Amino acid sequence: MGAAIEEIRKIVTYGVMAPSGDNCQPWAFRLKGDLLEVIDDRTKDTSFYNFRNTASYIAHGALLENLRIASSALGFSMEEAIFPEGEEGLIVASIRFSKAPPKNEPLFPFIDKRCTNRFKYNGAPLTDEARRGLLASINSIAGAELALAEGRAKKIAAKAASQNDRILFEHRGLHDFLFDHIRWSAEEAEATRDGMDIRTLGLDPVQQRLFPLLKSWGILKLLNSVGLSRMVPHQSYMLCSGSSAMGLVQVKGSDPRAFLDGGRAVQRVWLTASMLGLSLQPMTGILFLLNRLYNESDSIGSSYRIMLKRAEALLKEAFSLKPGYTPVMLFRLGIGRTPRVSSLRKAIELKA
Ligand SMILES: Cc1cc2nc3c(=O)[nH]c(=O)nc-3n(C[C@H](O)[C@H](O)[C@H](O)COP(=O)(O)O)c2cc1C
């Protein structure tokens, strides 16, 4: 027997707790009878980072993994067709849920606890149990690999990740998109239910007061002329090198399906980290910029190409990059204080 509309809605509520770049939530849903279609809403993530829609596919992969875990825990099996109209189409998946005995899904209780923690972590080394748990978390996803960098390798990966921030502060498109997605007050966050609440950015009280000034491209340019954009990578370097480990999820291939699988894997690693009491923050902008460099190098200013090549060399030194695999997510992991503010999600519309 298929799931009723309210049961589908409940499962989707868990689905959309998935992470997405700048909390854009690049999805929409359509119900055809009891068939749920997950649609890629291309109007949502228009960031320069979202090269060839790859950031959105990672978010969709995370959403699909949430749907799979939640439906199984709530007593449904999930039959899915991925890209039923082809990879160019907007339908990411069409899904039918059927009643089945509920299964024990250890990651289910962590779907609504997972969050991006942008605060400083305490740098305690990973325990053997945590390392084993994280590495095993993606065994169910064929073609996905997790690599962890600790000790010296972690510092090298930290250096690679931090290169992103200079470009973030100097690229008008990246700047404008980021600042358009910051919600400056609890009221604004509640009104839009997307984007990032300023209180989730891990800023100290002084930074929180100064940050709104950077919204103005003119002021930022002035500050960059006296060295701001060259200093910001140091801050993310310190955050990454002071974590327990840097992690990299890679997937076989580089087509949209590979990024969906990558998103599924990322979600499993992230939920497992939550289960193990570990915080996680994607530090992944550099991977999207590298993807541009490989595929559309003209869209990257010549002054940044050398910097990106250097970041690529550092990533190769920190992790063993597998031939034929694409790095989809770089992140830091560790023990940090629990953020007090959660990011919100838009209400679910199940259009007929
Ligand atoms: C593809 C992708 C890329 C992301 N990149 C970053 C990043 O570079 N830095 C960061 O702090 N968060 C990053 N995030 C996390 C999102 O900003 C976050 O998931 C979103 O704001 C919702 O918040 P939540 O994860 O706490 O639910 C990324 C998430 C995804 C799915």
The ligand as an SDF file (V2000), in Angstrom:
LIG
                    3D

 31 33  0  0  0  0  0  0  0  0999 V2000
   27.1200   22.0160   -1.3690 C   0  0  0  0  0  0  0  0  0  0  0  0
   27.2420   22.7560   -0.0650 C   0  0  0  0  0  0  0  0  0  0  0  0
   28.2800   23.6430    0.1450 C   0  0  0  0  0  0  0  0  0  0  0  0
   28.4080   24.3090    1.3630 C   0  0  0  0  0  0  0  0  0  0  0  0
   29.4970   25.1280    1.5630 N   0  0  0  0  0  0  0  0  0  0  0  0
   29.6580   25.7300    2.7540 C   0  0  0  0  0  0  0  0  0  0  0  0
   30.8500   26.4530    3.0300 C   0  0  0  0  0  0  0  0  0  0  0  0
   31.7790   26.5180    2.2010 O   0  0  0  0  0  0  0  0  0  0  0  0
   30.9580   27.0540    4.2440 N   0  0  0  0  0  0  0  0  0  0  0  0
   29.9910   26.9470    5.1990 C   0  0  0  0  0  0  0  0  0  0  0  0
   30.1490   27.5050    6.2750 O   0  0  0  0  0  0  0  0  0  0  0  0
   28.8670   26.2170    4.9780 N   0  0  0  0  0  0  0  0  0  0  0  0
   28.6850   25.6120    3.7870 C   0  0  0  0  0  0  0  0  0  0  0  0
   27.5860   24.8210    3.5680 N   0  0  0  0  0  0  0  0  0  0  0  0
   26.5890   24.6640    4.6350 C   0  0  0  0  0  0  0  0  0  0  0  0
   25.3250   25.4720    4.3620 C   0  0  0  0  0  0  0  0  0  0  0  0
   25.5740   26.8550    4.4350 O   0  0  0  0  0  0  0  0  0  0  0  0
   24.2550   25.0340    5.3620 C   0  0  0  0  0  0  0  0  0  0  0  0
   23.9550   23.6830    5.1220 O   0  0  0  0  0  0  0  0  0  0  0  0
   22.9850   25.8540    5.2920 C   0  0  0  0  0  0  0  0  0  0  0  0
   23.2280   27.1900    5.6380 O   0  0  0  0  0  0  0  0  0  0  0  0
   21.9000   25.2720    6.2250 C   0  0  0  0  0  0  0  0  0  0  0  0
   22.3650   25.2210    7.5460 O   0  0  0  0  0  0  0  0  0  0  0  0
   22.4580   23.8580    8.3710 P   0  0  0  0  0  0  0  0  0  0  0  0
   23.4940   22.9910    7.7070 O   0  0  0  0  0  0  0  0  0  0  0  0
   22.8830   24.2830    9.7520 O   0  0  0  0  0  0  0  0  0  0  0  0
   21.1210   23.1990    8.3420 O   0  0  0  0  0  0  0  0  0  0  0  0
   27.4440   24.1170    2.3790 C   0  0  0  0  0  0  0  0  0  0  0  0
   26.4010   23.1980    2.1680 C   0  0  0  0  0  0  0  0  0  0  0  0
   26.3040   22.5190    0.9720 C   0  0  0  0  0  0  0  0  0  0  0  0
   25.2070   21.5110    0.7690 C   0  0  0  0  0  0  0  0  0  0  0  0
  1  2  1  0
  2  3  1  0
  2 30  2  0
  3  4  2  0
  4  5  1  0
  4 28  1  0
  5  6  2  0
  6  7  1  0
  6 13  1  0
  7  8  2  0
  7  9  1  0
  9 10  1  0
 10 11  2  0
 10 12  1  0
 12 13  2  0
 13 14  1  0
 14 15  1  0
 14 28  1  0
 15 16  1  0
 16 17  1  0
 16 18  1  0
 18 19  1  0
 18 20  1  0
 20 21  1  0
 20 22  1  0
 22 23  1  0
 23 24  1  0
 24 25  2  0
 24 26  1  0
 24 27  1  0
 28 29  2  0
 29 30  1  0
 30 31  1  0
M  END
$$$$
